[in-house]
Amino acid sequence: MTDIAGVRPPRLLTRDARTRRRNAAEFRFRLYGRVAVCIGVAALIVLLASVVANGVGAFRQTFLTLDLSLDAAELDPSGARDVAAMKKVTTIGYGRFLTRQLKAAIAERGIRIEGITDSDIAGMISKAAPAQVRDRVLADPGLIGRTVAFRLLANGRIDGYLKGRVTMKSARLDGNVSPAQLRLSDALRKDGMLAMAFNWGFITSADASELRPEAAGLGVAILGSAYMMIIVLFLALPIGVASSIYLEEFAPTNRWTDLIEVNISNLAAVPSIVFGILGLAIFINFAGLPQSAPIVGGLVLTLMTLPTIIIATRAALKSVPPSIRDAALGVGASKMQAIMHHVVPLAMPGVLTGAIIGLAQALGETAPLLLIGMVAFVRDFPAPPPEGFLDPATALPVQVYNFTQRADPAFAERASGAIIVLMVFLLAMNLVAILLRRRFERRW
Amino acid sequence: MNSASLLLIVFAIALAGWFLGRRRALAMAGGDARRLHSLSGHHGQAVFLFAAVPALLVMFVWLFVQPIVTEARIGDAIRANGLFRQISPSLVMSDVRRVAHGLDLMVDRGQIDEKGLAALGADGSELRARLGRVGVAVGGNVGGDVLAAARTLRRDNHRGAVGMAVAVVAVALAGLVWSLSRISVEFRARNVSENFVLTLFFGASLVAVLTTIGIVGSLLFETVHFFRIYPARDFFFSFTWSPQFRGGSDLGIWPLLWGTLYVSLVALILAVPVGLMSAIYLSEYASKPLRAVVKPLLEILAGIPTVVYGLFALMTVGPFLRDMIAEPMGLGSSSSSVMTGGLVMGIMLIPFVSSLSDDIIHAVPQGLRDGSFGLGATQSETVRQVILPAALPGIVGAILLAASRAIGETMIVVMGVGAAARMGLNPFEAMTTITVKIVSQLTGDTEFASPETLVAFALAMALFVFTLGLNVVALVVVRKYREQYE
């Protein structure tokens, strides 16, 4: 080898400055990549952890167990056990009755709290509790005259105290709860009257007004979301599959087909809120469908998920090898038969996976539903389908938004709890999609 | 008869047609199916389709058109009547609808029969009380004109329902008879039914086109309506946004556009480097097991509904930024801010950017990498000097797509950025975006025909044009780039 004058040959055992610099740059670059990945994963963990930490409390609720002696003179003044006559006693009457019974129960147990007033004792029970008792009595008038154990919802602030959201310090500043009430709840808790239990009402009952967060539930929202998913499934899946079959298998390559394809890919990128505007302008203002109805929401979400389903279905159809088609045509099937009898069944796992992913997307979508009036406060459950499709309802994600718009901090917990319910549904759908793909996907 | 039972009847007719068609075809061939051109099942299928599809089409169109026609007729009657000048016709119309619904309920519950209904006078308060008893609340006493209009509406609805039932059943039967009469040994039932199905498939693919037409049409219609009552110059060139209840609003788009772009910029500043670097790391450096774990994790972020991100912004990120950064530094005291919304939206966009970039990096041919390594470049030098330049157009396309996603995002900004229309530079202040204002202008209780409501359509039009433009540019860029290596 010839030595180049003045240049020291690089040694293999020690690194020169330039190599060191290059290696350092390499190390830094790799580090950036690691940091980026960590940021993404950390964001996911923090997001999920914060939702779960905030929301898990919504599934447990404080209840007050009380033996009520259902006094005939007060609850059924006519004495005839006639439901129509008994309806004359309103929830206000039941509220007074409950307060008296609670006071008696407290006195009976020898619990004495300084400075507690009657209205403090009345405020221990949720404002929804009188209606709860009334409904049960009206449903079974035979209960009157007997002593029955009732599990009543405690007030939202008392519930907050047991969950640590309300403290003695905050109670002093809060007009809605007094420290005496908190001391009483400590005593009742020791006595076993006040306890936390799993809150089925959160999943099954309807939304409740601003003043009674403890009674608010997701029943109407879950039902409304289910109705919309039914509509989406029955409209988007057939339309999506039919149009994908046409575009993938039959469409001639011409300008018209091009237009449809560009159209679909553009629709996939239109902001979801624009679909809400479409629903408002066409389905509600033009066609005169009712506001807040699951049918309108379902139609809007159908149009929104169509591109997703079409894109997934076309990919699934494309992955079926041409030899299948050729073989079918070779034994005398028509093109339609080859496709409907052979290609589509083979592509079905992919199609269903796409449909489920589209449905999951539709289930979580909020913005368009805000515009078609699903933010309204709905207390009544919609009727069973098909009439129920026209009844007012809300949807799960909209209910989350609704909860966040209310002042009482107890609703923040409910909002996160609703998110957990929503995520459980999404997780289940995605798991089904993954299992379908694992179980039935075929590699050619 | 309601539509559900009508639907069942149509299906019953069509199903009967299927069996009849098969039987008739076989009978014509003298029981020997080999003599038929098509299988007997194809004959049945043809009859089924011709009986069911046209009838369903008639039903669909009728359901869509009938309310429009009847309401237009009654609306004309209301407008012709001088009494309603002071109230808006749409309010009267909703009263009419409610009264008609109440009358229906009264008849259903047997409180009144049709004869009694005809004799019902308009002595306001009594009728109102009776309506109240069936659970229909009417704003005021029911006037004679409203009652008359409600009667007309009921009559028209009733006639319409009967007419629809008759027409649909007639069309179904006609289709059945006609297609049955066509059956013969030579009849090419397979070709006919397959072509019919193909036409249906084609029709389904038109739904997407119709949706676009619907979007553009409704946006355009209401936007033109808006510009007729509000000067376009003020909308495009005014720097103030202050809608008023009693008219005289300033509805300039600039504060909203500024907020939108600012939030999107913050989001992209987070999402692009993080997304791009994680895509590079995962595709060039990461071991297979790591990739198998991390990639799905990032994809979970993409599947989380935006309302969850909104809640995260509202309850976690917003208060954190306010207490840790904004208040100690004296930058603001609002938990909803451009920074809150931007950061959370950035998190949402990370998987979007990373999966798009991943595809693009994968599309760079392996030969380029091998060549670079062969010349002695390190891995990072290869990425920076060979792969990224080669992938640049695709990455630009991905960033544009992410930007269009950010501009159209609604829930995060509704819950995290605030509603104050303001053009400031401080990212810890609450601002607002186009999508927030679309939601707030359309969910309020203002009258539909006012400029304060209609402006939402103009805003949506701007949003639509903006995102569509970005998407088209991005797709063109990406497609050009793909062709380079294919």
Interface residues (C-beta under 8 A of the other chain):
Chain A: R22 N23 A25 E26 R28 F29 R30 Y32 G33 R34 V35 A36 V37 I39 G40 V41 A43 L44 V46 L47 S50 V51 N54 P238 I239 G240 A242 S243 I245 Y246 L247 F250 A251 L259 I260 N263 I264 S265 N266 L267 A269 V270 P271 S272 I273 V274 F275 I277 L278 L280 A281 I282 N285 F286 A287 G288 L303 L306 P307 I310 S334 M336 A360 L363 G364 E365 T366 A367 L370 L371 G373 V375 P386 P397 V400 Y401 T404 A412 A415 S416 I419 L422 M423 L426 N430
Chain B: S3 A4 F64 P67 I68 E71 R190 E194 V197 L198 L200 F201 F202 A204 S205 L206 V207 A208 V209 T211 T212 G214 I215 S218 L219 F221 E222 P273 V274 G275 L276 M277 S278 I280 Y281 L282 Y285 A286 V294 L297 L298 I300 L301 G303 I304 P305 T306 V307 V308 Y309 G310 L311 F312 L314 M315 T316 I347 I350 P351 S354 T378 Q379 S380 E381 V383 R384 L401 S404 R405 I407 G408 E409 T410 M411 V414 M415 T435 I438 V439 L442 T443 F448 A456 F457 A460 L463 F464 T467 L468 N471 V472 L475
